[in-house]
């Protein structure tokens, strides 16, 4: 390949490894939001204490926060050079 053809070749901003890590981080964030689902009452006049469960108030936000931190890591990670 000539130098001219190398310059015209399309390149992504990140390496393949970074995009895989980004997808994993996105899945972790989605998991955190899925953990927040639920706790509603069938009768609107009755209060359901289930909305204040450990899973919805503590665990799910921690999982989402970890997912966002993992996304930052995935973007900043320097790919291995071969």
Secondary structure, DSSP 8 states (H G I E B T S, - for coil): --HHHHHHS---SS-HHHHHHHHHHHHHHHHHHHHH-----SSTTS--GGGG-HIIIIIHHHHHHHHHHHHHHHHH------
